[in-house]
Amino acid sequence: MIEEAEEICTPPEVQDIANAARHSILPNKSREHYEIAYKDFKIWMQQRNVQHISENIVLAYLKYESEKKAPSTLWALYSMIKSMINFNHNIDILSFQNIKAFLKNVNKGYVRKKASVFTETQISQFLNNAPDQIYLATKVSVSEITLQTNKLSCQSIHLYVCIIISVFRSLLYLVYLVCVDRMN
C-alpha cells in the first residue's frame, strides 16, 4: 500500500531511474539462474494453490528440494530465491529464522565429494584412445589447455576443469582437478 502510493507520487523519469537501479541489483552473470530458480519456485507454488509467500511456504519448498539436491545446492537455491522474492515482492526472507535452522540441519553430516584428479598419463590416454566421433570437442579443449600450460614456467600446474551439463532444467556440475608436475 505504501509502495503503491510512493510509485504514484514519484515522477515517471525518477521511477525509470529507480527501476533501472533495481534491475542492477541482480548479478548480470547469473541473472538467468536466479530467474529459473524463482520460476521453479512459482511453479511449485501454483501446483499447490499457494497465493502468498510466507516462511512456511519457503520452508516447505526447500524441504521439497532437499529430497533431490545436495545441501550446498540448497544454500545456493535459498540465496537465489531470497534475492528474487526481495526483488519481486519486497519481502525480506532473511528474517525467516526457521529456514536458516533447517538449512543448517540439512547440512549436518554432509560430506562434500572431492573432485576427481586426472594424471598426465590418464589425460594422454584419453587424447590418444577416446573415439573422435564422440569426444572430439573435449579432446580439442584438453589439447588447448595442455598447450597453454606448456607455456607456463612453474614446477606444477593445478587446473580445475568444470563441465556443466543441463539435465531437465537442473544443472549438473562435474569438477575435475588436473595436476601436471614438471619435475624434469
Phi, psi and omega in degrees: 000311178295320180297319179297316178296322179297318180294321180295322182279350183270128178300147184304320181292326177288322178298320178297318179295317179296319179296321177296319179295318178298323181293332181278357179294320180282139179296131182300318184296325186246013181307317182298320179296319178298315182294322177294315179299318180292319179299317178298320177297315180294321177297316178301317178297316181297320180296337181252013180054041179266130184258327187236148180271129177219175179299318180297323181293312180296320179297316179296321179296315179294326176296316177301313181290332182294341180285345181229000182234152177288154180305321179295324177290324177297319178298318179294318178298315178303314180299318181292313182288331175299313179296317183289323177293319177296318181293313186272331187237356182056039176248124180265100182279002176299332181280355179281092188293327182294332180292312178297319178298318178298312181297321178295321180293319178296328183286339182298131177080354180285130178247120180293145177281136177282149178291143176290145181243126176261137175272168178298324179295316179296321178296316179297317178298318179298313182298323183276328190251338183291138182294131181298326182302329183259319192247017185302313181298318179295318180297321178296318179297314180296320178297320179295318177298317180298317179298318181293320181288333178293337179281345181277150183244053178243168184288322178215153183235134176237117179244137172258119180253121181250122177252123182252124181240130178267121181230112177049055178063010174246149180257134177251123181254123175249119183245130180235141174258123180253121180247130176234114178265135181240073182269359183290000000 
